[in-house]
Amino acid sequence: MSKKMTAFILIAAVIISITIFLIPEKNKKPENPPVPAASAEQRTEYFALHGWEAEEIAEKKVIIPEDFSGIYEDYAAMQDKQGLPLRKYGGKNAVLYIYEIKNYSPRSCKMLAELLVCDNIAVASMVYSDDKGSVRLAVS
């Protein structure tokens, strides 16, 4: 093989390699931007952006489990679908805010919502009925 051919193959290989590393994967899902939740206003606005009228009624300090198994895996999967980063915060301290939903009441059930906040970022959320959660919905 000639020196020109070897040089051409080498240059082509370098160009192909650069292209592979610089062009993002088409199937890679972009990461969602964090949802700020430091203030009561930001937390209430999060629900309002998704059509929920929410009034804060309680808050509780919690530790996010490190192991997402059983029912907590289902909860984590719901957060994945909503684009919330619950799994990244396993084992960390958080605050669970509870809200009463004012604009939705199927079967005359009182509806509640929760927003789990860690490092001033919303990491999980859910709307559910007050009758032990017979109705469970994603916020978004």
CYANA upper distance limits for C-alpha pairs under 8 A (distance plus 0.5 A):
  1 MET  CA      5 MET  CA      7.03
  1 MET  CA      6 THR  CA      7.35
  2 SER  CA      6 THR  CA      6.85
  3 LYS  CA      7 ALA  CA      6.58
  4 LYS  CA      8 PHE  CA      6.61
  5 MET  CA      9 ILE  CA      6.69
  6 THR  CA     10 LEU  CA      6.63
  7 ALA  CA     11 ILE  CA      6.62
  8 PHE  CA     12 ALA  CA      6.59
  9 ILE  CA     13 ALA  CA      6.60
 10 LEU  CA     14 VAL  CA      6.79
 11 ILE  CA     15 ILE  CA      6.73
 12 ALA  CA     16 ILE  CA      6.66
 13 ALA  CA     17 SER  CA      6.60
 14 VAL  CA     18 ILE  CA      6.66
 15 ILE  CA     19 THR  CA      6.63
 16 ILE  CA     20 ILE  CA      6.73
 17 SER  CA     21 PHE  CA      6.88
 18 ILE  CA     22 LEU  CA      6.47
 19 THR  CA     23 ILE  CA      6.37
 20 ILE  CA     24 PRO  CA      8.48
 24 PRO  CA     28 LYS  CA      8.10
 31 GLU  CA     83 GLY  CA      8.28
 32 ASN  CA     83 GLY  CA      6.44
 32 ASN  CA     84 LEU  CA      8.06
 34 PRO  CA     84 LEU  CA      8.32
 34 PRO  CA    121 ILE  CA      6.84
 34 PRO  CA    122 ALA  CA      7.80
 35 VAL  CA     46 TYR  CA      8.27
 35 VAL  CA    121 ILE  CA      6.08
 35 VAL  CA    122 ALA  CA      5.88
 35 VAL  CA    123 VAL  CA      8.43
 36 PRO  CA     42 GLN  CA      6.97
 36 PRO  CA     43 ARG  CA      8.16
 36 PRO  CA    120 ASN  CA      6.71
 36 PRO  CA    121 ILE  CA      5.39
 36 PRO  CA    122 ALA  CA      6.82
 37 ALA  CA     42 GLN  CA      5.67
 37 ALA  CA     43 ARG  CA      5.53
 37 ALA  CA    117 VAL  CA      7.14
 37 ALA  CA    120 ASN  CA      5.62
 37 ALA  CA    121 ILE  CA      5.58
 37 ALA  CA    122 ALA  CA      6.07
 38 ALA  CA     42 GLN  CA      7.21
 38 ALA  CA     43 ARG  CA      7.93
 38 ALA  CA    120 ASN  CA      4.91
 38 ALA  CA    121 ILE  CA      7.38
 39 SER  CA     43 ARG  CA      6.89
 40 ALA  CA     44 THR  CA      6.63
 41 GLU  CA     45 GLU  CA      6.51
 42 GLN  CA     46 TYR  CA      6.74
 43 ARG  CA     47 PHE  CA      7.44
 43 ARG  CA    115 LEU  CA      8.20
 44 THR  CA     48 ALA  CA      6.81
 44 THR  CA     54 ALA  CA      6.83
 44 THR  CA     55 GLU  CA      7.88
 44 THR  CA     56 GLU  CA      8.35
 45 GLU  CA     49 LEU  CA      6.50
 46 TYR  CA     50 HIS  CA      7.43
 47 PHE  CA     51 GLY  CA      7.02
 47 PHE  CA     52 TRP  CA      5.61
 47 PHE  CA     53 GLU  CA      7.31
 47 PHE  CA     54 ALA  CA      7.05
 47 PHE  CA    139 VAL  CA      7.59
 48 ALA  CA     52 TRP  CA      5.45
 48 ALA  CA     53 GLU  CA      6.41
 48 ALA  CA     54 ALA  CA      7.91
 50 HIS  CA    139 VAL  CA      7.13
 50 HIS  CA    140 SER  CA      6.14
 52 TRP  CA    101 ILE  CA      7.15
 52 TRP  CA    102 LYS  CA      8.10
 52 TRP  CA    103 ASN  CA      7.06
 52 TRP  CA    104 TYR  CA      8.35
 53 GLU  CA    101 ILE  CA      6.17
 53 GLU  CA    102 LYS  CA      5.82
 53 GLU  CA    103 ASN  CA      6.17
 54 ALA  CA     99 TYR  CA      6.13
 54 ALA  CA    100 GLU  CA      6.06
 54 ALA  CA    101 ILE  CA      5.15
 54 ALA  CA    102 LYS  CA      6.55
 54 ALA  CA    113 ALA  CA      8.11
 55 GLU  CA     99 TYR  CA      5.59
 55 GLU  CA    100 GLU  CA      5.75
 55 GLU  CA    101 ILE  CA      7.12
 55 GLU  CA    102 LYS  CA      7.93
 56 GLU  CA     97 TYR  CA      7.53
 56 GLU  CA     98 ILE  CA      6.41
 56 GLU  CA     99 TYR  CA      4.73
 56 GLU  CA    100 GLU  CA      6.96
 57 ILE  CA     97 TYR  CA      8.33
 57 ILE  CA     98 ILE  CA      6.30
 57 ILE  CA     99 TYR  CA      5.80
 57 ILE  CA    100 GLU  CA      7.10
 58 ALA  CA     97 TYR  CA      6.42
 58 ALA  CA     98 ILE  CA      5.59
 58 ALA  CA     99 TYR  CA      7.50
 59 GLU  CA     95 VAL  CA      7.14
 59 GLU  CA     96 LEU  CA      5.99
 59 GLU  CA     97 TYR  CA      4.85
 59 GLU  CA     98 ILE  CA      6.46
 60 LYS  CA     95 VAL  CA      6.10
 60 LYS  CA     96 LEU  CA      5.66
 60 LYS  CA     97 TYR  CA      7.09
 61 LYS  CA     93 ASN  CA      7.75
 61 LYS  CA     94 ALA  CA      6.41
 61 LYS  CA     95 VAL  CA      5.01
 61 LYS  CA     96 LEU  CA      6.72
 62 VAL  CA     93 ASN  CA      6.40
 62 VAL  CA     94 ALA  CA      5.83
 62 VAL  CA     95 VAL  CA      6.33
 62 VAL  CA     96 LEU  CA      7.19
 63 ILE  CA     91 GLY  CA      6.70
 63 ILE  CA     92 LYS  CA      6.11
 63 ILE  CA     93 ASN  CA      4.95
 63 ILE  CA     94 ALA  CA      6.32
 64 ILE  CA     89 TYR  CA      7.35
 64 ILE  CA     90 GLY  CA      5.70
 64 ILE  CA     91 GLY  CA      5.62
 64 ILE  CA     92 LYS  CA      6.06
 64 ILE  CA     93 ASN  CA      6.86
 64 ILE  CA     94 ALA  CA      7.26
 65 PRO  CA     90 GLY  CA      5.85
 65 PRO  CA     91 GLY  CA      5.71
 65 PRO  CA     92 LYS  CA      8.28
 66 GLU  CA     90 GLY  CA      4.72
 66 GLU  CA     91 GLY  CA      5.08
 67 ASP  CA     90 GLY  CA      7.76
 68 PHE  CA     72 TYR  CA      5.83
 68 PHE  CA     73 GLU  CA      5.15
 68 PHE  CA     76 ALA  CA      7.46
 68 PHE  CA     87 ARG  CA      8.49
 69 SER  CA     73 GLU  CA      5.15
 69 SER  CA     74 ASP  CA      8.45
 70 GLY  CA     74 ASP  CA      7.41
 71 ILE  CA     75 TYR  CA      6.90
 72 TYR  CA     76 ALA  CA      6.54
 73 GLU  CA     77 ALA  CA      6.55
 74 ASP  CA     78 MET  CA      6.84
 75 TYR  CA     79 GLN  CA      6.98
 76 ALA  CA     80 ASP  CA      6.76
 76 ALA  CA     86 LEU  CA      6.95
 76 ALA  CA     87 ARG  CA      7.34
 76 ALA  CA    124 ALA  CA      8.44
 77 ALA  CA     81 LYS  CA      6.89
 78 MET  CA     82 GLN  CA      6.91
 78 MET  CA    138 ALA  CA      7.24
 79 GLN  CA     83 GLY  CA      6.62
 79 GLN  CA     84 LEU  CA      5.58
 79 GLN  CA     85 PRO  CA      7.50
 79 GLN  CA     86 LEU  CA      7.01
 79 GLN  CA    123 VAL  CA      8.22
 79 GLN  CA    124 ALA  CA      6.17
 79 GLN  CA    125 SER  CA      7.54
 79 GLN  CA    138 ALA  CA      8.48
 80 ASP  CA     84 LEU  CA      6.33
 80 ASP  CA     85 PRO  CA      7.43
 80 ASP  CA     86 LEU  CA      8.16
 82 GLN  CA    138 ALA  CA      7.71
 82 GLN  CA    139 VAL  CA      8.28
 82 GLN  CA    140 SER  CA      6.74
 84 LEU  CA    122 ALA  CA      7.63
 84 LEU  CA    123 VAL  CA      5.64
 84 LEU  CA    124 ALA  CA      6.28
 85 PRO  CA     89 TYR  CA      7.70
 85 PRO  CA    123 VAL  CA      5.56
 85 PRO  CA    124 ALA  CA      7.66
 86 LEU  CA     90 GLY  CA      7.51
 86 LEU  CA    123 VAL  CA      5.24
 86 LEU  CA    124 ALA  CA      6.24
 89 TYR  CA    118 CYS  CA      7.90
 89 TYR  CA    123 VAL  CA      8.17
 92 LYS  CA    118 CYS  CA      8.04
 93 ASN  CA    118 CYS  CA      7.27
 94 ALA  CA    116 LEU  CA      7.21
 94 ALA  CA    117 VAL  CA      6.04
 94 ALA  CA    118 CYS  CA      5.06
 94 ALA  CA    119 ASP  CA      7.98
 95 VAL  CA    116 LEU  CA      6.35
 95 VAL  CA    117 VAL  CA      5.78
 95 VAL  CA    118 CYS  CA      7.08
 96 LEU  CA    114 GLU  CA      7.15
 96 LEU  CA    115 LEU  CA      6.33
 96 LEU  CA    116 LEU  CA      5.02
 96 LEU  CA    117 VAL  CA      6.86
 97 TYR  CA    114 GLU  CA      6.02
 97 TYR  CA    115 LEU  CA      5.68
 97 TYR  CA    116 LEU  CA      6.80
 97 TYR  CA    117 VAL  CA      8.23
 98 ILE  CA    112 LEU  CA      7.41
 98 ILE  CA    113 ALA  CA      6.25
 98 ILE  CA    114 GLU  CA      5.09
 98 ILE  CA    115 LEU  CA      7.17
 99 TYR  CA    112 LEU  CA      5.98
 99 TYR  CA    113 ALA  CA      5.44
 99 TYR  CA    114 GLU  CA      6.58
100 GLU  CA    110 LYS  CA      8.25
100 GLU  CA    111 MET  CA      6.64
100 GLU  CA    112 LEU  CA      5.04
100 GLU  CA    113 ALA  CA      6.76
101 ILE  CA    110 LYS  CA      8.15
101 ILE  CA    111 MET  CA      5.83
101 ILE  CA    112 LEU  CA      5.89
101 ILE  CA    113 ALA  CA      7.07
102 LYS  CA    111 MET  CA      8.25
104 TYR  CA    111 MET  CA      7.47
105 SER  CA    109 CYS  CA      5.80
105 SER  CA    110 LYS  CA      6.45
105 SER  CA    111 MET  CA      6.64
109 CYS  CA    129 SER  CA      6.62
109 CYS  CA    130 ASP  CA      7.26
109 CYS  CA    131 ASP  CA      7.72
110 LYS  CA    129 SER  CA      6.36
110 LYS  CA    130 ASP  CA      5.93
110 LYS  CA    131 ASP  CA      8.24
111 MET  CA    127 VAL  CA      7.45
111 MET  CA    128 TYR  CA      6.17
111 MET  CA    129 SER  CA      4.92
111 MET  CA    130 ASP  CA      6.15
112 LEU  CA    127 VAL  CA      6.20
112 LEU  CA    128 TYR  CA      5.89
112 LEU  CA    129 SER  CA      6.46
112 LEU  CA    130 ASP  CA      6.75
113 ALA  CA    125 SER  CA      7.73
113 ALA  CA    126 MET  CA      6.04
113 ALA  CA    127 VAL  CA      4.62
113 ALA  CA    128 TYR  CA      6.58
114 GLU  CA    124 ALA  CA      8.46
114 GLU  CA    125 SER  CA      5.86
114 GLU  CA    126 MET  CA      5.96
114 GLU  CA    127 VAL  CA      7.00
115 LEU  CA    122 ALA  CA      7.11
115 LEU  CA    123 VAL  CA      8.13
115 LEU  CA    124 ALA  CA      6.32
115 LEU  CA    125 SER  CA      4.97
115 LEU  CA    126 MET  CA      7.43
116 LEU  CA    122 ALA  CA      6.35
116 LEU  CA    123 VAL  CA      6.16
116 LEU  CA    124 ALA  CA      5.47
116 LEU  CA    125 SER  CA      6.67
117 VAL  CA    121 ILE  CA      5.88
117 VAL  CA    122 ALA  CA      5.03
117 VAL  CA    123 VAL  CA      6.15
117 VAL  CA    124 ALA  CA      7.75
118 CYS  CA    122 ALA  CA      7.07
118 CYS  CA    123 VAL  CA      7.05
125 SER  CA    138 ALA  CA      7.51
125 SER  CA    139 VAL  CA      6.76
126 MET  CA    136 ARG  CA      7.62
126 MET  CA    137 LEU  CA      6.45
126 MET  CA    138 ALA  CA      5.51
126 MET  CA    139 VAL  CA      5.84
127 VAL  CA    136 ARG  CA      6.34
127 VAL  CA    137 LEU  CA      5.54
127 VAL  CA    138 ALA  CA      6.63
127 VAL  CA    139 VAL  CA      6.49
128 TYR  CA    133 GLY  CA      5.77
128 TYR  CA    134 SER  CA      7.86
128 TYR  CA    135 VAL  CA      5.76
128 TYR  CA    136 ARG  CA      4.83
128 TYR  CA    137 LEU  CA      6.58
129 SER  CA    133 GLY  CA      5.24
129 SER  CA    134 SER  CA      6.56
129 SER  CA    135 VAL  CA      5.65
129 SER  CA    136 ARG  CA      7.25
